[in-house]
Amino acid sequence: MSAKGQQQTFGLIRQAVYPLASFARIERDRSGRYRMADAVNLPSRIVDISSPLDNETVLDHPFMRPKVEYRTNVQNAPMLLENFPGLKQKDLPGGEGWAFEIVTMTTHNGTHMDAPVHF
């Protein structure tokens, strides 16, 4: 990309994020490329809009809701035995596997805000 193209790109980025942050300045590095100096000045107040990720919280349409399969350590032991040849259940602490859950969710979940019109 040409220097002018880089400058225009940074100008567009600056316009897009200005309400949330401001860039201190744009300067050239040793190789002549433009970069943002002093990175970004972030807002001083952060509002947490996250929501729980579980089977009970209803934020989306039914087909988009996350599904969490809660599994016990005992239920997870066979997976470990399959993936580690030679491992025996008696080798695991208490005969139990790792603690984990299986989560199925869409990429467009209820833990963010959308603009009124978006694609």
Secondary structure, 3 states (H helix, E strand, C coil): CCHHHHHHHHHHHHHHHCCCCEEEEEEECCCCCEEEEEEEECCCCCCCCCCCCCCCCCCCCHHHCCEEEECCHHHHHHHHHHHCCCCCHHHCHHHCCCCCEEEECCCCCCCCCCCCCCC
